[in-house]
Amino acid sequence: MTKASCCDTCTYYIYDDDYECYTCDRDLDEDEMVRFMTDHSYQCPYYRCGDEYRVVHKQM
């Protein structure tokens, strides 16, 4: 799984009207950000699946 596909499906990946682009809503510290940008096998500790179907299925 690539970083882009992980971010695309993450709950914290939201559209920011101020920047007019998608951004991560979690505050990564400097070390986490450097590792995220340079390490291709890095798994984000804040990743949370944003699958709306899973949420709806749970409510039924």
N, C-alpha and C positions, 0 to 999 in steps of 0.2 A: 504494500500500500504506500503510495507516495504522499509527501507532505500536503500537496495541493488537494488530493482527494480526501485526506483526513480533515483538512480545514473546511472544505466544501460541505461536508456532512456534519460538522460540529455545531452544537447548540450555541456555542460562544462566538461563532463566526457571523457577525451581524453587519448590516449596512450602516455606515456612519454618514449622516447627512452633512456634517461639517467638512469631512474630507472627501465626500462624494465617491466613496469606494468601500469595499468590505474590509473589516478589520477584526482582529481578535479582541473580545471584550474582557479577557483575563489580563491582569497585570503581570507580565513576565519580568523577573529581575534581569539584570544585565547578563549574568552568567547563563541563565536559561535562554535568553534571546540569542546570544552568540552560538550556543550549542545547537539551537533550533535552526539557525541560518547556515551553519557549516557542516553539521553531521547529518548525512542522508539517511541514516538508520535510526535517528532520534525519534522516540515515541513521546509525544506530548503528554505530560501527567494530568493535564486539565481536559483532555479530549472527552467529550460526552456526545454520544450519538444523538443527532437531532431528528430522528425518524418520527414524523408526526403520526404515521400509521401505528407505531408501537404505543404511543401515548393514547390514541383513540381505542386501540384494542384493550388496553388496561382499564379504561373507563367503562367498558361494556360489561 
